[in-house]
Amino acid sequence: MRTTLTLDDDVAARIEEIRTREQKSLKQVVNDLLRKGILLDRKTIKSKERYETPELSAGKSRFPDLDNVAEILSVAEEEEYR
């Protein structure tokens, strides 16, 4: 596939360094770097494990009947329940 690619100056400089050091063509260096980036991205996506929130006991409830909201509110407001 033939395409036009615009590179940032810092990226172009790094590619040129690699190209000179390894004595490869621009096409080879760009393709190698893109392959490495794609493989790294795939590994990152696959390695993410599902996180589960650990269970934590809050102890016994102070109220045997949680449906009695009036009693719970009166205790929370420090009133004597009638």
Backbone atoms as SQL, in Angstrom:
CREATE TABLE atoms (id INTEGER PRIMARY KEY, chain TEXT, resi INTEGER, resn TEXT, atom TEXT, x REAL, y REAL, z REAL);
INSERT INTO atoms VALUES
  (1, 'A', 1, 'MET', 'N', 0.845, -1.169, 0.000),
  (2, 'A', 1, 'MET', 'CA', 0.000, 0.000, 0.000),
  (3, 'A', 1, 'MET', 'C', 0.894, 1.235, 0.000),
  (4, 'A', 2, 'ARG', 'N', 0.558, 2.162, -0.818),
  (5, 'A', 2, 'ARG', 'CA', 1.321, 3.397, -0.896),
  (6, 'A', 2, 'ARG', 'C', 0.475, 4.505, -0.276),
  (7, 'A', 3, 'THR', 'N', 1.106, 5.280, 0.615),
  (8, 'A', 3, 'THR', 'CA', 0.383, 6.368, 1.271),
  (9, 'A', 3, 'THR', 'C', 1.357, 7.487, 1.627),
  (10, 'A', 4, 'THR', 'N', 0.813, 8.648, 1.900),
  (11, 'A', 4, 'THR', 'CA', 1.628, 9.773, 2.345),
  (12, 'A', 4, 'THR', 'C', 1.487, 9.875, 3.848),
  (13, 'A', 5, 'LEU', 'N', 2.612, 10.062, 4.506),
  (14, 'A', 5, 'LEU', 'CA', 2.624, 10.110, 5.962),
  (15, 'A', 5, 'LEU', 'C', 3.385, 11.356, 6.396),
  (16, 'A', 6, 'THR', 'N', 2.775, 12.163, 7.238),
  (17, 'A', 6, 'THR', 'CA', 3.429, 13.359, 7.761),
  (18, 'A', 6, 'THR', 'C', 3.908, 13.056, 9.175),
  (19, 'A', 7, 'LEU', 'N', 5.216, 13.193, 9.396),
  (20, 'A', 7, 'LEU', 'CA', 5.808, 12.888, 10.691),
  (21, 'A', 7, 'LEU', 'C', 6.175, 14.161, 11.430),
  (22, 'A', 8, 'ASP', 'N', 6.016, 14.130, 12.735),
  (23, 'A', 8, 'ASP', 'CA', 6.504, 15.241, 13.552),
  (24, 'A', 8, 'ASP', 'C', 8.026, 15.250, 13.492),
  (25, 'A', 9, 'ASP', 'N', 8.615, 16.411, 13.726),
  (26, 'A', 9, 'ASP', 'CA', 10.067, 16.565, 13.603),
  (27, 'A', 9, 'ASP', 'C', 10.838, 15.614, 14.515),
  (28, 'A', 10, 'ASP', 'N', 10.369, 15.471, 15.762),
  (29, 'A', 10, 'ASP', 'CA', 11.090, 14.603, 16.699),
  (30, 'A', 10, 'ASP', 'C', 11.012, 13.137, 16.268),
  (31, 'A', 11, 'VAL', 'N', 9.862, 12.728, 15.737),
  (32, 'A', 11, 'VAL', 'CA', 9.694, 11.350, 15.274),
  (33, 'A', 11, 'VAL', 'C', 10.569, 11.104, 14.050),
  (34, 'A', 12, 'ALA', 'N', 10.573, 12.046, 13.129),
  (35, 'A', 12, 'ALA', 'CA', 11.391, 11.917, 11.919),
  (36, 'A', 12, 'ALA', 'C', 12.875, 11.814, 12.278),
  (37, 'A', 13, 'ALA', 'N', 13.313, 12.583, 13.261),
  (38, 'A', 13, 'ALA', 'CA', 14.713, 12.544, 13.685),
  (39, 'A', 13, 'ALA', 'C', 15.066, 11.187, 14.274),
  (40, 'A', 14, 'ARG', 'N', 14.174, 10.649, 15.100),
  (41, 'A', 14, 'ARG', 'CA', 14.424, 9.326, 15.706),
  (42, 'A', 14, 'ARG', 'C', 14.457, 8.235, 14.645),
  (43, 'A', 15, 'ILE', 'N', 13.562, 8.327, 13.672),
  (44, 'A', 15, 'ILE', 'CA', 13.541, 7.338, 12.593),
  (45, 'A', 15, 'ILE', 'C', 14.828, 7.430, 11.777),
  (46, 'A', 16, 'GLU', 'N', 15.278, 8.625, 11.532),
  (47, 'A', 16, 'GLU', 'CA', 16.524, 8.813, 10.782),
  (48, 'A', 16, 'GLU', 'C', 17.711, 8.240, 11.545),
  (49, 'A', 17, 'GLU', 'N', 17.735, 8.400, 12.866),
  (50, 'A', 17, 'GLU', 'CA', 18.799, 7.815, 13.685),
  (51, 'A', 17, 'GLU', 'C', 18.808, 6.296, 13.555),
  (52, 'A', 18, 'ILE', 'N', 17.627, 5.705, 13.666),
  (53, 'A', 18, 'ILE', 'CA', 17.505, 4.244, 13.563),
  (54, 'A', 18, 'ILE', 'C', 17.906, 3.784, 12.169),
  (55, 'A', 19, 'ARG', 'N', 17.442, 4.490, 11.154),
  (56, 'A', 19, 'ARG', 'CA', 17.737, 4.144, 9.762),
  (57, 'A', 19, 'ARG', 'C', 19.238, 4.149, 9.503),
  (58, 'A', 20, 'THR', 'N', 19.924, 5.163, 10.014),
  (59, 'A', 20, 'THR', 'CA', 21.365, 5.281, 9.830),
  (60, 'A', 20, 'THR', 'C', 22.105, 4.189, 10.600),
  (61, 'A', 21, 'ARG', 'N', 21.699, 3.978, 11.857),
  (62, 'A', 21, 'ARG', 'CA', 22.366, 2.992, 12.713),
  (63, 'A', 21, 'ARG', 'C', 22.209, 1.574, 12.165),
  (64, 'A', 22, 'GLU', 'N', 21.000, 1.234, 11.716),
  (65, 'A', 22, 'GLU', 'CA', 20.723, -0.130, 11.268),
  (66, 'A', 22, 'GLU', 'C', 20.902, -0.302, 9.762),
  (67, 'A', 23, 'GLN', 'N', 21.178, 0.771, 9.076),
  (68, 'A', 23, 'GLN', 'CA', 21.358, 0.770, 7.627),
  (69, 'A', 23, 'GLN', 'C', 20.186, 0.096, 6.914),
  (70, 'A', 24, 'LYS', 'N', 18.994, 0.574, 7.242),
  (71, 'A', 24, 'LYS', 'CA', 17.766, 0.083, 6.624),
  (72, 'A', 24, 'LYS', 'C', 17.115, 1.225, 5.868),
  (73, 'A', 25, 'SER', 'N', 16.166, 0.864, 5.019),
  (74, 'A', 25, 'SER', 'CA', 15.426, 1.901, 4.289),
  (75, 'A', 25, 'SER', 'C', 14.377, 2.521, 5.215),
  (76, 'A', 26, 'LEU', 'N', 13.895, 3.687, 4.840),
  (77, 'A', 26, 'LEU', 'CA', 12.853, 4.357, 5.604),
  (78, 'A', 26, 'LEU', 'C', 11.631, 3.457, 5.722),
  (79, 'A', 27, 'LYS', 'N', 11.276, 2.816, 4.612),
  (80, 'A', 27, 'LYS', 'CA', 10.117, 1.919, 4.599),
  (81, 'A', 27, 'LYS', 'C', 10.284, 0.792, 5.621),
  (82, 'A', 28, 'GLN', 'N', 11.451, 0.179, 5.680),
  (83, 'A', 28, 'GLN', 'CA', 11.692, -0.915, 6.619),
  (84, 'A', 28, 'GLN', 'C', 11.593, -0.451, 8.065),
  (85, 'A', 29, 'VAL', 'N', 12.190, 0.684, 8.358),
  (86, 'A', 29, 'VAL', 'CA', 12.189, 1.195, 9.728),
  (87, 'A', 29, 'VAL', 'C', 10.768, 1.547, 10.170),
  (88, 'A', 30, 'VAL', 'N', 10.038, 2.249, 9.325),
  (89, 'A', 30, 'VAL', 'CA', 8.671, 2.644, 9.675),
  (90, 'A', 30, 'VAL', 'C', 7.795, 1.405, 9.869),
  (91, 'A', 31, 'ASN', 'N', 7.890, 0.437, 8.974),
  (92, 'A', 31, 'ASN', 'CA', 7.089, -0.784, 9.114),
  (93, 'A', 31, 'ASN', 'C', 7.453, -1.561, 10.372),
  (94, 'A', 32, 'ASP', 'N', 8.752, -1.672, 10.670),
  (95, 'A', 32, 'ASP', 'CA', 9.178, -2.371, 11.891),
  (96, 'A', 32, 'ASP', 'C', 8.629, -1.688, 13.143),
  (97, 'A', 33, 'LEU', 'N', 8.727, -0.364, 13.185),
  (98, 'A', 33, 'LEU', 'CA', 8.238, 0.375, 14.356),
  (99, 'A', 33, 'LEU', 'C', 6.721, 0.267, 14.492),
  (100, 'A', 34, 'LEU', 'N', 6.015, 0.322, 13.380),
  (101, 'A', 34, 'LEU', 'CA', 4.555, 0.188, 13.437),
  (102, 'A', 34, 'LEU', 'C', 4.156, -1.211, 13.906),
  (103, 'A', 35, 'ARG', 'N', 4.847, -2.243, 13.415),
  (104, 'A', 35, 'ARG', 'CA', 4.553, -3.609, 13.866),
  (105, 'A', 35, 'ARG', 'C', 4.768, -3.743, 15.374),
  (106, 'A', 36, 'LYS', 'N', 5.885, -3.222, 15.862),
  (107, 'A', 36, 'LYS', 'CA', 6.170, -3.286, 17.302),
  (108, 'A', 36, 'LYS', 'C', 5.101, -2.557, 18.104),
  (109, 'A', 37, 'GLY', 'N', 4.682, -1.400, 17.624),
  (110, 'A', 37, 'GLY', 'CA', 3.650, -0.635, 18.316),
  (111, 'A', 37, 'GLY', 'C', 2.323, -1.355, 18.339),
  (112, 'A', 38, 'ILE', 'N', 1.961, -1.983, 17.236),
  (113, 'A', 38, 'ILE', 'CA', 0.694, -2.727, 17.162),
  (114, 'A', 38, 'ILE', 'C', 0.732, -3.932, 18.094),
  (115, 'A', 39, 'LEU', 'N', 1.851, -4.667, 18.093),
  (116, 'A', 39, 'LEU', 'CA', 1.959, -5.827, 18.986),
  (117, 'A', 39, 'LEU', 'C', 1.926, -5.416, 20.444),
  (118, 'A', 40, 'LEU', 'N', 2.601, -4.331, 20.773),
  (119, 'A', 40, 'LEU', 'CA', 2.609, -3.841, 22.145),
  (120, 'A', 40, 'LEU', 'C', 1.201, -3.439, 22.581),
  (121, 'A', 41, 'ASP', 'N', 0.468, -2.785, 21.678),
  (122, 'A', 41, 'ASP', 'CA', -0.894, -2.367, 21.987),
  (123, 'A', 41, 'ASP', 'C', -1.790, -3.578, 22.229),
  (124, 'A', 42, 'ARG', 'N', -1.643, -4.618, 21.429),
  (125, 'A', 42, 'ARG', 'CA', -2.445, -5.838, 21.604),
  (126, 'A', 42, 'ARG', 'C', -2.136, -6.506, 22.924),
  (127, 'A', 43, 'LYS', 'N', -0.859, -6.561, 23.300),
  (128, 'A', 43, 'LYS', 'CA', -0.479, -7.179, 24.564),
  (129, 'A', 43, 'LYS', 'C', -1.045, -6.397, 25.737),
  (130, 'A', 44, 'THR', 'N', -1.044, -5.081, 25.643),
  (131, 'A', 44, 'THR', 'CA', -1.574, -4.236, 26.714),
  (132, 'A', 44, 'THR', 'C', -3.060, -4.472, 26.889),
  (133, 'A', 45, 'ILE', 'N', -3.784, -4.565, 25.795),
  (134, 'A', 45, 'ILE', 'CA', -5.229, -4.776, 25.864),
  (135, 'A', 45, 'ILE', 'C', -5.539, -6.147, 26.451),
  (136, 'A', 46, 'LYS', 'N', -4.822, -7.175, 26.035),
  (137, 'A', 46, 'LYS', 'CA', -5.079, -8.529, 26.519),
  (138, 'A', 46, 'LYS', 'C', -4.664, -8.716, 27.967),
  (139, 'A', 47, 'SER', 'N', -3.640, -8.000, 28.410),
  (140, 'A', 47, 'SER', 'CA', -3.121, -8.224, 29.750),
  (141, 'A', 47, 'SER', 'C', -3.958, -7.541, 30.840),
  (142, 'A', 48, 'LYS', 'N', -4.865, -6.677, 30.442),
  (143, 'A', 48, 'LYS', 'CA', -5.689, -6.027, 31.454),
  (144, 'A', 48, 'LYS', 'C', -6.645, -7.049, 32.054),
  (145, 'A', 49, 'GLU', 'N', -6.517, -7.259, 33.352),
  (146, 'A', 49, 'GLU', 'CA', -7.376, -8.209, 34.031),
  (147, 'A', 49, 'GLU', 'C', -8.589, -7.498, 34.597),
  (148, 'A', 50, 'ARG', 'N', -9.642, -8.240, 34.737),
  (149, 'A', 50, 'ARG', 'CA', -10.860, -7.688, 35.298),
  (150, 'A', 50, 'ARG', 'C', -10.644, -7.436, 36.782),
  (151, 'A', 51, 'TYR', 'N', -10.999, -6.248, 37.227),
  (152, 'A', 51, 'TYR', 'CA', -10.846, -5.898, 38.636),
  (153, 'A', 51, 'TYR', 'C', -12.170, -6.110, 39.353),
  (154, 'A', 52, 'GLU', 'N', -12.107, -6.773, 40.473),
  (155, 'A', 52, 'GLU', 'CA', -13.293, -6.960, 41.295),
  (156, 'A', 52, 'GLU', 'C', -13.056, -6.320, 42.656),
  (157, 'A', 53, 'THR', 'N', -14.041, -5.593, 43.131),
  (158, 'A', 53, 'THR', 'CA', -13.948, -4.947, 44.429),
  (159, 'A', 53, 'THR', 'C', -14.008, -6.011, 45.521),
  (160, 'A', 54, 'PRO', 'N', -13.072, -5.988, 46.450),
  (161, 'A', 54, 'PRO', 'CA', -13.095, -6.995, 47.515),
  (162, 'A', 54, 'PRO', 'C', -14.307, -6.782, 48.429),
  (163, 'A', 55, 'GLU', 'N', -14.834, -7.903, 48.910),
  (164, 'A', 55, 'GLU', 'CA', -15.979, -7.828, 49.825),
  (165, 'A', 55, 'GLU', 'C', -15.476, -7.485, 51.223),
  (166, 'A', 56, 'LEU', 'N', -16.262, -6.711, 51.943),
  (167, 'A', 56, 'LEU', 'CA', -15.881, -6.296, 53.274),
  (168, 'A', 56, 'LEU', 'C', -17.116, -6.337, 54.169),
  (169, 'A', 57, 'SER', 'N', -17.017, -6.992, 55.295),
  (170, 'A', 57, 'SER', 'CA', -18.140, -7.106, 56.206),
  (171, 'A', 57, 'SER', 'C', -18.267, -5.833, 57.036),
  (172, 'A', 58, 'ALA', 'N', -19.468, -5.313, 57.116),
  (173, 'A', 58, 'ALA', 'CA', -19.727, -4.134, 57.930),
  (174, 'A', 58, 'ALA', 'C', -20.233, -4.525, 59.317),
  (175, 'A', 59, 'GLY', 'N', -20.316, -5.806, 59.589),
  (176, 'A', 59, 'GLY', 'CA', -20.783, -6.283, 60.878),
  (177, 'A', 59, 'GLY', 'C', -22.302, -6.414, 60.903),
  (178, 'A', 60, 'LYS', 'N', -22.803, -6.745, 62.087),
  (179, 'A', 60, 'LYS', 'CA', -24.249, -6.907, 62.232),
  (180, 'A', 60, 'LYS', 'C', -24.944, -5.557, 62.209),
  (181, 'A', 61, 'SER', 'N', -26.147, -5.546, 61.715),
  (182, 'A', 61, 'SER', 'CA', -26.950, -4.332, 61.687),
  (183, 'A', 61, 'SER', 'C', -27.460, -4.017, 63.089),
  (184, 'A', 62, 'ARG', 'N', -27.498, -2.721, 63.430),
  (185, 'A', 62, 'ARG', 'CA', -28.038, -2.312, 64.735),
  (186, 'A', 62, 'ARG', 'C', -29.555, -2.441, 64.764),
  (187, 'A', 63, 'PHE', 'N', -30.142, -2.581, 63.602),
  (188, 'A', 63, 'PHE', 'CA', -31.594, -2.598, 63.497),
  (189, 'A', 63, 'PHE', 'C', -32.063, -3.911, 62.892),
  (190, 'A', 64, 'PRO', 'N', -32.881, -4.626, 63.628),
  (191, 'A', 64, 'PRO', 'CA', -33.349, -5.908, 63.100),
  (192, 'A', 64, 'PRO', 'C', -34.293, -5.728, 61.906),
  (193, 'A', 65, 'ASP', 'N', -35.002, -4.600, 61.876),
  (194, 'A', 65, 'ASP', 'CA', -35.963, -4.351, 60.801),
  (195, 'A', 65, 'ASP', 'C', -35.526, -3.103, 60.029),
  (196, 'A', 66, 'LEU', 'N', -34.883, -3.293, 58.899),
  (197, 'A', 66, 'LEU', 'CA', -34.415, -2.157, 58.111),
  (198, 'A', 66, 'LEU', 'C', -35.541, -1.468, 57.350),
  (199, 'A', 67, 'ASP', 'N', -36.731, -2.051, 57.376),
  (200, 'A', 67, 'ASP', 'CA', -37.873, -1.418, 56.721),
  (201, 'A', 67, 'ASP', 'C', -38.469, -0.311, 57.583),
  (202, 'A', 68, 'ASN', 'N', -38.123, -0.255, 58.865),
  (203, 'A', 68, 'ASN', 'CA', -38.650, 0.746, 59.777),
  (204, 'A', 68, 'ASN', 'C', -37.737, 1.986, 59.713),
  (205, 'A', 69, 'VAL', 'N', -37.970, 2.821, 58.733),
  (206, 'A', 69, 'VAL', 'CA', -37.130, 3.985, 58.489),
  (207, 'A', 69, 'VAL', 'C', -37.241, 5.002, 59.620),
  (208, 'A', 70, 'ALA', 'N', -38.409, 5.123, 60.211),
  (209, 'A', 70, 'ALA', 'CA', -38.607, 6.087, 61.289),
  (210, 'A', 70, 'ALA', 'C', -37.685, 5.778, 62.470),
  (211, 'A', 71, 'GLU', 'N', -37.556, 4.511, 62.824),
  (212, 'A', 71, 'GLU', 'CA', -36.684, 4.119, 63.928),
  (213, 'A', 71, 'GLU', 'C', -35.223, 4.427, 63.605),
  (214, 'A', 72, 'ILE', 'N', -34.815, 4.120, 62.411),
  (215, 'A', 72, 'ILE', 'CA', -33.426, 4.353, 62.003),
  (216, 'A', 72, 'ILE', 'C', -33.107, 5.849, 62.013),
  (217, 'A', 73, 'LEU', 'N', -34.024, 6.668, 61.491),
  (218, 'A', 73, 'LEU', 'CA', -33.813, 8.116, 61.463),
  (219, 'A', 73, 'LEU', 'C', -33.772, 8.702, 62.873),
  (220, 'A', 74, 'SER', 'N', -34.614, 8.215, 63.743),
  (221, 'A', 74, 'SER', 'CA', -34.629, 8.758, 65.100),
  (222, 'A', 74, 'SER', 'C', -33.320, 8.445, 65.823),
  (223, 'A', 75, 'VAL', 'N', -32.775, 7.270, 65.607),
  (224, 'A', 75, 'VAL', 'CA', -31.497, 6.921, 66.225),
  (225, 'A', 75, 'VAL', 'C', -30.383, 7.773, 65.609),
  (226, 'A', 76, 'ALA', 'N', -30.429, 7.966, 64.316),
  (227, 'A', 76, 'ALA', 'CA', -29.412, 8.770, 63.640),
  (228, 'A', 76, 'ALA', 'C', -29.455, 10.214, 64.127),
  (229, 'A', 77, 'GLU', 'N', -30.646, 10.727, 64.427),
  (230, 'A', 77, 'GLU', 'CA', -30.816, 12.093, 64.899),
  (231, 'A', 77, 'GLU', 'C', -30.759, 12.179, 66.422),
  (232, 'A', 78, 'GLU', 'N', -30.379, 11.076, 67.063),
  (233, 'A', 78, 'GLU', 'CA', -30.233, 10.980, 68.512),
  (234, 'A', 78, 'GLU', 'C', -31.495, 11.321, 69.272),
  (235, 'A', 79, 'GLU', 'N', -32.610, 10.894, 68.743),
  (236, 'A', 79, 'GLU', 'CA', -33.883, 11.064, 69.418),
  (237, 'A', 79, 'GLU', 'C', -34.273, 9.717, 70.036),
  (238, 'A', 80, 'GLU', 'N', -35.070, 9.759, 71.045),
  (239, 'A', 80, 'GLU', 'CA', -35.555, 8.529, 71.623),
  (240, 'A', 80, 'GLU', 'C', -36.732, 8.053, 70.795),
  (241, 'A', 81, 'TYR', 'N', -36.647, 6.822, 70.350),
  (242, 'A', 81, 'TYR', 'CA', -37.699, 6.299, 69.492),
  (243, 'A', 81, 'TYR', 'C', -38.948, 5.996, 70.295),
  (244, 'A', 82, 'ARG', 'N', -40.075, 6.439, 69.774),
  (245, 'A', 82, 'ARG', 'CA', -41.351, 6.207, 70.458),
  (246, 'A', 82, 'ARG', 'C', -42.121, 5.122, 69.771);
